[in-house]
Amino acid sequence: MSSLTEIQNALVREGLLTPEEEFVTKLIAHIIFVRVKEGISQSELSRRSGVPQKTISRMENRLSLPSIQTLYKLAEAMDYKLNFELEKC
């Protein structure tokens, strides 16, 4: 099975992800990684963050793109914070 990063890179190469989708997809991948690493279920993350479990599931399965507010809530519920960087191309 391909990793999420390999799938993302293939989608970007084929022009199937917009830059915005690519950015949010990478954030989602990090949130999934932390959630699994910390042993937190989707339902526990939902309880901690106030974000419905269905929303978390849809986000993780790339059925919907979350808002920045949702991403912040999820990160904070796992005792993490989101950092954004601006890099020169």
Backbone as CSV, one residue per row, in Angstrom:
resi,resn,N_x,N_y,N_z,CA_x,CA_y,CA_z,C_x,C_y,C_z
1,MET,0.842,-1.187,0.000,0.000,0.000,0.000,0.884,1.245,0.000
2,SER,0.499,2.225,-0.731,1.246,3.474,-0.802,0.999,4.308,0.450
3,SER,2.015,5.083,0.807,1.837,5.997,1.938,1.006,7.191,1.481
4,LEU,0.473,7.905,2.464,-0.320,9.095,2.150,0.526,10.102,1.372
5,THR,1.789,10.236,1.747,2.677,11.174,1.055,2.855,10.771,-0.405
6,GLU,3.028,9.477,-0.660,3.184,9.010,-2.044,1.918,9.282,-2.854
7,ILE,0.768,9.069,-2.231,-0.499,9.333,-2.913,-0.646,10.826,-3.194
8,GLN,-0.325,11.652,-2.195,-0.409,13.105,-2.374,0.497,13.552,-3.510
9,ASN,1.735,13.065,-3.500,2.687,13.473,-4.541,2.189,13.075,-5.920
10,ALA,1.602,11.884,-6.037,1.065,11.444,-7.322,-0.088,12.339,-7.758
11,LEU,-0.967,12.693,-6.830,-2.097,13.559,-7.161,-1.631,14.942,-7.595
12,VAL,-0.607,15.462,-6.922,-0.067,16.776,-7.280,0.565,16.703,-8.665
13,ARG,1.380,15.669,-8.916,2.032,15.507,-10.227,1.004,15.453,-11.347
14,GLU,-0.107,14.780,-11.089,-1.134,14.634,-12.109,-2.078,15.836,-12.162
15,GLY,-1.831,16.827,-11.321,-2.647,18.030,-11.332,-4.040,17.823,-10.763
16,LEU,-4.209,16.810,-9.913,-5.519,16.510,-9.355,-5.783,17.206,-8.029
17,LEU,-4.753,17.812,-7.452,-4.921,18.585,-6.220,-4.539,20.031,-6.498
18,THR,-5.378,20.929,-6.050,-5.011,22.338,-6.130,-3.970,22.603,-5.042
19,PRO,-3.250,23.715,-5.117,-2.298,24.032,-4.044,-2.966,24.087,-2.669
20,GLU,-4.194,24.603,-2.612,-4.915,24.665,-1.342,-5.210,23.273,-0.812
21,GLU,-5.665,22.389,-1.695,-5.961,21.014,-1.290,-4.689,20.295,-0.846
22,GLU,-3.600,20.548,-1.537,-2.324,19.931,-1.167,-1.912,20.376,0.238
23,PHE,-2.036,21.662,0.511,-1.658,22.213,1.808,-2.495,21.593,2.929
24,VAL,-3.821,21.588,2.736,-4.711,21.047,3.765,-4.509,19.540,3.904
25,THR,-4.267,18.849,2.803,-4.032,17.406,2.858,-2.798,17.085,3.688
26,LYS,-1.767,17.890,3.566,-0.569,17.679,4.378,-0.863,17.906,5.863
27,LEU,-1.645,18.930,6.163,-2.031,19.167,7.562,-2.844,17.993,8.106
28,ILE,-3.768,17.483,7.308,-4.582,16.338,7.730,-3.685,15.144,8.000
29,ALA,-2.713,14.906,7.114,-1.796,13.773,7.300,-1.054,13.887,8.622
30,HIS,-0.639,15.088,8.978,0.060,15.293,10.256,-0.880,15.043,11.433
31,ILE,-2.110,15.488,11.317,-3.076,15.283,12.394,-3.360,13.790,12.571
32,ILE,-3.522,13.073,11.474,-3.731,11.621,11.553,-2.525,10.960,12.211
33,PHE,-1.320,11.343,11.777,-0.092,10.757,12.330,-0.038,10.952,13.841
34,VAL,-0.288,12.175,14.299,-0.238,12.470,15.739,-1.335,11.710,16.477
35,ARG,-2.532,11.685,15.918,-3.642,10.990,16.568,-3.312,9.518,16.789
36,VAL,-2.794,8.880,15.756,-2.455,7.461,15.847,-1.265,7.247,16.790
37,LYS,-0.241,8.099,16.665,0.943,7.993,17.522,0.574,8.132,18.996
38,GLU,-0.348,9.024,19.293,-0.767,9.267,20.671,-1.812,8.256,21.154
39,GLY,-2.255,7.371,20.253,-3.238,6.361,20.627,-4.620,6.924,20.894
40,ILE,-4.975,7.981,20.160,-6.266,8.641,20.348,-7.216,8.193,19.235
41,SER,-8.374,7.700,19.617,-9.376,7.305,18.627,-10.073,8.544,18.077
42,GLN,-10.745,8.364,16.957,-11.525,9.471,16.411,-12.586,9.924,17.393
43,SER,-13.227,8.978,18.058,-14.284,9.368,18.999,-13.722,10.119,20.199
44,GLU,-12.531,9.724,20.667,-11.899,10.450,21.772,-11.490,11.848,21.322
45,LEU,-10.950,11.959,20.114,-10.570,13.271,19.590,-11.803,14.155,19.442
46,SER,-12.901,13.553,19.035,-14.159,14.293,18.923,-14.590,14.825,20.282
47,ARG,-14.525,13.980,21.290,-14.919,14.380,22.641,-14.047,15.528,23.142
48,ARG,-12.742,15.410,22.913,-11.800,16.427,23.400,-11.941,17.761,22.675
49,SER,-12.196,17.687,21.363,-12.170,18.902,20.529,-13.527,19.555,20.329
50,GLY,-14.585,18.774,20.482,-15.914,19.287,20.173,-16.251,19.200,18.695
51,VAL,-15.352,18.615,17.910,-15.588,18.417,16.476,-16.298,17.072,16.318
52,PRO,-17.432,17.023,15.608,-18.138,15.748,15.456,-17.238,14.650,14.869
53,GLN,-17.399,13.428,15.381,-16.600,12.294,14.904,-16.799,12.089,13.408
54,LYS,-18.007,12.310,12.927,-18.287,12.169,11.494,-17.432,13.146,10.686
55,THR,-17.256,14.351,11.193,-16.416,15.353,10.513,-14.964,14.889,10.468
56,ILE,-14.483,14.335,11.564,-13.102,13.838,11.620,-12.924,12.695,10.630
57,SER,-13.875,11.774,10.602,-13.808,10.647,9.669,-13.811,11.119,8.219
58,ARG,-14.714,12.039,7.903,-14.792,12.553,6.520,-13.499,13.271,6.135
59,MET,-12.927,13.998,7.076,-11.672,14.704,6.834,-10.547,13.691,6.577
60,GLU,-10.442,12.686,7.453,-9.363,11.706,7.321,-9.490,10.864,6.056
61,ASN,-10.695,10.702,5.562,-10.915,9.926,4.339,-10.981,10.799,3.086
62,ARG,-10.598,12.071,3.248,-10.566,13.031,2.146,-11.914,13.191,1.452
63,LEU,-12.974,13.093,2.232,-14.304,13.322,1.687,-14.720,14.770,1.852
64,SER,-14.008,15.487,2.730,-14.261,16.917,2.901,-12.989,17.582,3.407
65,LEU,-12.866,18.854,3.101,-11.725,19.626,3.577,-12.157,20.422,4.800
66,PRO,-11.416,20.309,5.899,-11.790,21.013,7.125,-11.429,22.489,7.058
67,SER,-12.080,23.252,7.890,-11.725,24.665,8.021,-10.451,24.776,8.856
68,ILE,-9.801,25.911,8.785,-8.620,26.153,9.615,-9.020,26.087,11.087
69,GLN,-10.202,26.590,11.429,-10.688,26.546,12.804,-10.785,25.096,13.303
70,THR,-11.295,24.202,12.461,-11.388,22.784,12.831,-10.009,22.190,13.049
71,LEU,-9.060,22.509,12.167,-7.703,22.000,12.313,-7.071,22.474,13.620
72,TYR,-7.300,23.734,13.957,-6.788,24.264,15.227,-7.392,23.514,16.412
73,LYS,-8.702,23.288,16.388,-9.370,22.590,17.480,-8.800,21.182,17.660
74,LEU,-8.589,20.487,16.543,-8.071,19.127,16.612,-6.650,19.102,17.168
75,ALA,-5.822,20.012,16.695,-4.444,20.078,17.188,-4.416,20.380,18.680
76,GLU,-5.180,21.371,19.096,-5.209,21.755,20.507,-5.733,20.621,21.389
77,ALA,-6.685,19.847,20.882,-7.246,18.738,21.655,-6.212,17.640,21.903
78,MET,-5.153,17.631,21.099,-4.072,16.652,21.273,-2.845,17.286,21.918
79,ASP,-3.002,18.510,22.450,-1.910,19.265,23.070,-0.804,19.618,22.076
80,TYR,-1.211,19.944,20.861,-0.297,20.414,19.819,-0.801,21.770,19.350
81,LYS,0.025,22.466,18.591,-0.424,23.702,17.971,-0.017,23.684,16.508
82,LEU,-0.799,24.359,15.696,-0.478,24.476,14.277,0.500,25.611,14.071
83,ASN,1.491,25.372,13.258,2.446,26.413,12.863,2.413,26.534,11.354
84,PHE,2.366,27.745,10.891,2.395,27.997,9.451,3.667,28.772,9.144
85,GLU,4.305,28.391,8.066,5.529,29.068,7.652,5.357,29.615,6.257
86,LEU,5.999,30.699,6.014,6.018,31.296,4.697,7.433,31.169,4.183
87,GLU,7.598,30.466,3.065,8.925,30.251,2.501,9.001,30.899,1.121
88,LYS,10.170,31.424,0.814,10.399,32.000,-0.505,10.547,30.866,-1.509
89,CYS,9.899,31.004,-2.639,9.967,29.975,-3.693,11.304,30.002,-4.400
